[in-house]
């Protein structure tokens, strides 16, 4: 339950949205009911609507991996306001979806809190020594926001990555391992992300995400930046990254760290956060956990099923009154079609 000050802030934003929508109620067809928009995480059981009845549930989660034959492309979407608060309660008529420049018919819409397969990628290099207590707290906060059915694995990396905890539905398994983590060595960030993407191939659920916590850029990986960016875009795994960078960075790798994490995360529909103070780590991790549980999923069928092996751009726009420009949609920017 939010603190009183946070509750007042959420209430003010919600009342502001409702008032503006009330004044502009006629702006656009089939808009969301004024009583349905909320700037706060969902606490009630959500509903699922499927206009064509074509979605399949696999392992309790809607499968959004693009297989050999592209039939239904599913796009997870997060919506936030100008203060990065999560917006729930929107419906299918509040979204527009494009592949390239062509508008697409949204044939599936869901706001269901489905189980997720999550990989936590932790930097345990020597420079993390004074930040590990905050890292442990961040992992705990993130797991507290999880769906009880979520599964987790954890990879730690310094000179090289290694699997610390295999898939488990018990977050306490991760917390137990963190007690014995001792930072040392250099930073093989890209190798760790590659290992995480490979591990996701054996995930139980269709919805998948990686959470990366690091304090610097890469300086010890075998894989290159271009290879990992391509692998991330092909994987259909959302990447969220939290970089705890010092204001005065001593190395070129650390200076490039924020841009590297953003370039990896944003095309997948995830996001990268840059922090100057590790004290903010737990709050940001909790926010990411909430975001994963309050996403919408939009689905469409391409007019012509592509088999060209190329990157197809996707764009999600919000359909709301023009005087509500502070709401923003975050989604993956495309997908790779299979080759012939």
C-alpha positions as CSV (number, residue, x, y, z in Angstrom):
1,X,0.0,0.0,0.0
2,X,1.6,3.4,-1.0
3,X,2.7,5.9,1.5
4,X,0.3,8.8,2.2
5,X,2.3,11.3,0.2
6,X,2.5,8.8,-2.8
7,X,-1.2,8.1,-2.5
8,X,-2.0,11.8,-2.7
9,X,0.3,12.2,-5.8
10,X,-1.4,9.3,-7.5
11,X,-4.9,10.6,-6.6
12,X,-4.0,14.1,-8.0
13,X,-2.8,12.6,-11.3
14,X,-5.8,10.4,-11.6
15,X,-8.2,13.2,-10.9
16,X,-6.4,15.4,-13.4
17,X,-6.8,12.7,-16.1
18,X,-10.4,12.2,-15.3
19,X,-11.2,15.9,-15.3
20,X,-9.5,16.4,-18.7
21,X,-11.2,13.4,-20.2
22,X,-14.5,14.6,-18.8
23,X,-14.1,17.9,-20.6
24,X,-13.0,16.2,-23.8
25,X,-15.3,13.2,-23.6
26,X,-16.4,13.5,-27.3
27,X,-12.9,13.5,-28.6
28,X,-12.6,10.3,-30.6
29,X,-14.8,7.2,-30.9
30,X,-15.1,4.4,-28.4
31,X,-12.8,6.0,-25.8
32,X,-12.1,4.4,-22.5
33,X,-14.7,5.0,-19.7
34,X,-13.7,7.8,-17.4
35,X,-13.8,5.5,-14.5
36,X,-11.4,3.0,-16.0
37,X,-8.1,4.9,-16.3
38,X,-5.8,4.5,-13.4
39,X,-2.3,5.8,-12.8
40,X,-1.3,3.1,-10.4
41,X,-0.5,-0.7,-10.6
42,X,-3.5,-3.0,-10.9
43,X,-4.6,-4.8,-7.8
44,X,-7.8,-6.4,-9.2
45,X,-7.9,-9.4,-11.5
46,X,-7.7,-8.1,-15.1
47,X,-9.7,-9.3,-18.0
48,X,-8.8,-10.6,-21.5
49,X,-10.6,-9.9,-24.7
50,X,-9.7,-11.5,-28.0
51,X,-11.6,-10.1,-30.9
52,X,-11.0,-13.1,-33.2
53,X,-10.6,-15.8,-30.5
54,X,-7.3,-16.8,-32.0
55,X,-4.8,-16.6,-29.2
56,X,-3.4,-19.7,-27.6
57,X,-2.3,-20.1,-24.0
58,X,0.9,-22.0,-23.6
59,X,2.1,-22.7,-20.0
60,X,-0.4,-20.2,-18.7
61,X,1.1,-17.4,-20.8
62,X,0.2,-16.0,-24.2
63,X,3.0,-17.1,-26.6
64,X,4.4,-14.1,-28.4
65,X,7.5,-15.7,-29.9
66,X,7.6,-15.5,-33.7
67,X,7.9,-19.0,-35.1
68,X,8.5,-20.3,-38.6
69,X,5.1,-19.2,-39.8
70,X,4.1,-15.7,-38.6
71,X,0.4,-15.8,-37.8
72,X,-0.1,-13.4,-34.9
73,X,2.5,-10.9,-33.9
74,X,2.0,-10.0,-30.2
75,X,3.4,-6.8,-28.8
76,X,3.7,-6.1,-25.0
77,X,3.1,-2.4,-24.3
78,X,3.7,-0.3,-21.1
79,X,2.0,3.0,-20.7
80,X,3.3,5.7,-18.4
81,X,2.6,9.4,-17.6
82,X,5.2,12.2,-17.5
83,X,6.2,11.2,-14.0
84,X,6.9,7.5,-15.1
85,X,3.8,6.3,-13.3
86,X,2.2,3.3,-14.8
87,X,-1.2,3.8,-16.5
88,X,-3.8,1.0,-16.5
89,X,-7.4,0.7,-17.4
90,X,-7.0,1.5,-21.1
91,X,-8.9,-0.6,-23.8
92,X,-8.2,-1.7,-27.3
93,X,-9.7,1.6,-28.8
94,X,-6.9,3.6,-27.1
95,X,-4.1,2.0,-29.2
96,X,-3.0,2.3,-32.8
97,X,-0.5,-0.2,-34.2
98,X,1.7,0.1,-37.3
99,X,4.0,-2.2,-39.2
100,X,6.2,0.1,-41.2
101,X,3.8,2.9,-42.2
102,X,0.8,0.6,-42.5
103,X,-1.9,0.6,-39.8
104,X,-2.7,-2.9,-38.5
105,X,-6.0,-4.2,-37.2
106,X,-5.6,-5.1,-33.5
107,X,-6.9,-8.7,-33.5
108,X,-5.9,-9.5,-29.9
109,X,-6.0,-7.3,-26.8
110,X,-5.1,-8.3,-23.3
111,X,-4.3,-6.7,-20.0
112,X,-3.9,-10.0,-18.1
113,X,-1.2,-10.4,-15.5
114,X,0.3,-13.6,-16.9
115,X,3.3,-15.5,-15.5
116,X,6.7,-14.5,-16.8
117,X,10.1,-16.2,-17.2
118,X,12.7,-13.8,-15.8
119,X,16.5,-13.8,-15.9
120,X,18.4,-11.6,-13.5
121,X,21.8,-10.6,-14.8
122,X,24.0,-9.2,-12.0
123,X,27.4,-7.4,-12.3
124,X,29.7,-8.8,-9.6
125,X,32.9,-7.2,-10.8
126,X,35.2,-5.5,-8.4
127,X,33.7,-2.1,-8.8
128,X,30.4,-3.3,-7.4
129,X,31.9,-3.9,-3.9
130,X,30.3,-1.0,-2.1
131,X,26.9,-1.4,-3.9
132,X,26.1,-5.1,-3.2
133,X,23.9,-4.4,-0.3
134,X,21.7,-2.2,-2.5
135,X,21.8,-4.8,-5.3
136,X,20.5,-7.5,-2.8
137,X,17.7,-5.2,-1.7
138,X,16.9,-4.4,-5.4
139,X,16.5,-8.1,-6.2
140,X,14.3,-8.6,-3.2
141,X,12.1,-5.6,-4.1
142,X,11.8,-6.8,-7.7
143,X,10.8,-10.3,-6.6
144,X,8.2,-9.0,-4.2
145,X,6.4,-7.5,-7.2
146,X,6.4,-10.8,-9.1
147,X,3.5,-13.0,-10.0
148,X,3.5,-16.0,-7.7
149,X,3.8,-18.3,-10.8
150,X,6.8,-16.5,-12.3
151,X,10.0,-18.4,-12.8
152,X,13.5,-17.0,-12.3
153,X,17.1,-17.7,-13.0
154,X,20.2,-15.7,-12.0
155,X,23.5,-15.1,-13.8
156,X,26.4,-13.3,-12.1
157,X,29.3,-12.0,-14.1
158,X,32.7,-10.5,-13.6
159,X,35.6,-11.8,-15.7
160,X,33.1,-14.3,-17.2
161,X,29.4,-15.1,-16.6
162,X,28.1,-18.1,-14.7
163,X,24.7,-19.5,-13.9
164,X,24.2,-19.0,-10.2
165,X,20.6,-20.2,-9.9
166,X,18.7,-22.3,-12.5
167,X,15.0,-21.7,-13.2
168,X,13.1,-21.6,-9.9
169,X,9.7,-20.4,-8.8
170,X,11.1,-19.6,-5.3
171,X,12.6,-16.1,-5.2
172,X,14.2,-17.0,-1.9
173,X,16.6,-19.2,-3.8
174,X,18.1,-16.1,-5.5
175,X,18.2,-14.2,-2.2
176,X,20.1,-17.1,-0.6
177,X,22.8,-17.1,-3.3
178,X,23.2,-13.3,-3.1
179,X,24.3,-13.7,0.5
180,X,27.5,-15.4,-0.6
181,X,28.3,-13.1,-3.6
182,X,31.7,-11.4,-3.4
183,X,32.5,-8.8,-6.1
184,X,35.8,-9.2,-7.9
185,X,37.4,-9.0,-11.4
186,X,36.4,-7.2,-14.6
187,X,33.1,-6.8,-16.5
188,X,32.0,-9.3,-19.1
189,X,28.6,-7.7,-19.6
190,X,27.9,-8.8,-23.2
191,X,28.9,-12.4,-22.5
192,X,26.5,-12.4,-19.6
193,X,23.6,-11.1,-21.7
194,X,24.4,-13.7,-24.4
195,X,24.2,-16.5,-21.8
196,X,20.9,-15.1,-20.5
197,X,19.4,-15.1,-23.9
198,X,20.5,-18.6,-24.5
199,X,19.1,-19.7,-21.2
200,X,15.7,-18.2,-22.1
201,X,15.4,-20.8,-24.9
202,X,14.4,-23.3,-22.2
203,X,11.9,-20.9,-20.5
204,X,8.5,-22.2,-19.5
205,X,6.5,-19.1,-20.4
206,X,6.0,-17.2,-23.6
207,X,6.5,-13.8,-21.9
208,X,10.2,-13.4,-21.1
209,X,12.3,-10.6,-19.6
210,X,15.9,-10.0,-18.5
211,X,16.8,-7.6,-15.7
212,X,20.4,-6.4,-15.9
213,X,22.0,-4.6,-13.0
214,X,25.5,-3.2,-13.6
215,X,27.7,-0.2,-12.8
216,X,29.8,0.0,-16.0
217,X,30.3,-0.8,-19.6
218,X,31.8,-4.0,-21.0
219,X,35.6,-4.5,-20.8
220,X,36.1,-8.3,-20.9
221,X,33.7,-10.0,-23.3
222,X,34.3,-12.3,-26.2
223,X,31.1,-11.3,-27.9
224,X,30.8,-7.9,-29.6
225,X,28.2,-5.2,-29.2
226,X,26.7,-5.8,-32.7
227,X,26.3,-9.5,-32.1
228,X,24.5,-9.1,-28.8
229,X,22.2,-6.3,-30.2
230,X,21.2,-8.6,-33.0
231,X,20.7,-11.6,-30.7
232,X,18.5,-9.5,-28.4
233,X,16.3,-8.3,-31.2
234,X,15.9,-11.8,-32.5
235,X,15.1,-13.3,-29.1
236,X,11.7,-11.7,-28.3
237,X,13.0,-11.2,-24.7
238,X,12.3,-7.8,-23.1
239,X,15.5,-6.4,-21.6
240,X,15.4,-4.0,-18.7
241,X,18.7,-2.5,-17.5
242,X,19.6,-0.5,-14.4
243,X,23.0,1.2,-14.7
244,X,24.5,2.6,-11.4
245,X,27.1,4.9,-12.9
246,X,29.3,7.3,-11.0
247,X,29.1,10.9,-12.0
248,X,32.8,11.1,-12.6
249,X,33.6,8.0,-14.7
250,X,37.2,6.9,-14.8
251,X,37.1,4.8,-18.0
252,X,35.8,5.0,-21.5
253,X,33.8,1.8,-21.0
254,X,31.9,3.2,-18.1
255,X,31.3,6.4,-20.0
256,X,29.7,4.4,-22.8
257,X,27.7,2.2,-20.4
258,X,24.4,4.1,-20.4
259,X,24.2,4.3,-24.2
260,X,25.1,0.6,-24.5
261,X,22.3,-0.5,-22.1
262,X,19.8,1.8,-23.8
263,X,20.7,0.4,-27.2
264,X,20.2,-3.1,-26.0
265,X,17.0,-2.6,-24.0
266,X,14.8,-0.2,-26.0
267,X,14.3,-2.2,-29.3
268,X,13.1,-5.1,-27.2
269,X,10.3,-3.1,-25.5
270,X,12.2,-2.9,-22.3
271,X,13.9,0.2,-20.9
272,X,17.2,1.3,-19.5
273,X,17.6,3.4,-16.3
274,X,20.7,5.4,-15.5
275,X,21.3,6.1,-11.8
276,X,24.0,8.3,-10.3
277,X,23.3,6.9,-6.8
278,X,23.0,3.2,-6.0
279,X,20.5,4.2,-3.2
280,X,17.8,4.4,-5.9
281,X,18.4,0.8,-7.1
282,X,15.6,-0.9,-5.0
283,X,12.9,1.6,-5.9
284,X,13.7,1.3,-9.7
285,X,13.8,-2.5,-9.5
286,X,10.4,-2.5,-7.8
287,X,9.0,-0.2,-10.5
288,X,10.3,-2.6,-13.2
289,X,8.6,-5.5,-11.5
290,X,5.3,-3.6,-11.4
291,X,5.6,-2.6,-15.1
292,X,6.0,-6.2,-16.1
293,X,2.7,-7.1,-14.4
294,X,0.8,-4.1,-15.8
295,X,1.5,-4.4,-19.5
296,X,-1.0,-4.6,-22.3
297,X,-0.6,-7.1,-25.1
298,X,-1.6,-6.1,-28.7
299,X,-1.8,-8.7,-31.4
300,X,-2.0,-8.4,-35.2
301,X,-1.7,-10.5,-38.3
302,X,0.6,-9.0,-41.1
303,X,-1.3,-8.6,-44.4
304,X,1.3,-10.8,-46.1
305,X,3.1,-13.3,-43.9
306,X,6.8,-12.2,-44.3
307,X,9.5,-14.9,-44.8
308,X,12.3,-12.5,-45.8
309,X,14.5,-12.8,-42.7
310,X,14.4,-9.0,-42.4
311,X,13.7,-6.6,-39.5
312,X,10.1,-5.3,-39.7
313,X,9.5,-2.1,-37.8
314,X,6.6,-1.8,-35.3
315,X,5.2,1.4,-33.8
316,X,2.5,1.7,-31.1
317,X,0.7,5.0,-30.7
318,X,-1.9,6.0,-28.2
319,X,-5.4,7.2,-29.3
320,X,-6.4,9.7,-26.6
321,X,-7.7,13.3,-26.5
322,X,-5.0,15.7,-27.9
323,X,-4.9,17.5,-24.5
324,X,-3.4,14.3,-22.9
325,X,0.1,14.3,-24.5
326,X,1.8,13.3,-21.3
327,X,0.9,9.6,-21.7
328,X,3.4,7.5,-23.5
329,X,3.5,4.0,-24.9
330,X,6.7,1.8,-24.6
331,X,6.9,-1.3,-26.9
332,X,9.4,-3.2,-28.9
333,X,10.3,-1.5,-32.2
334,X,10.1,-4.5,-34.5
335,X,10.7,-8.2,-35.1
336,X,12.8,-10.4,-37.4
337,X,10.7,-12.4,-39.9
338,X,11.8,-16.0,-40.6
339,X,13.7,-16.6,-43.8
340,X,12.5,-19.0,-46.5
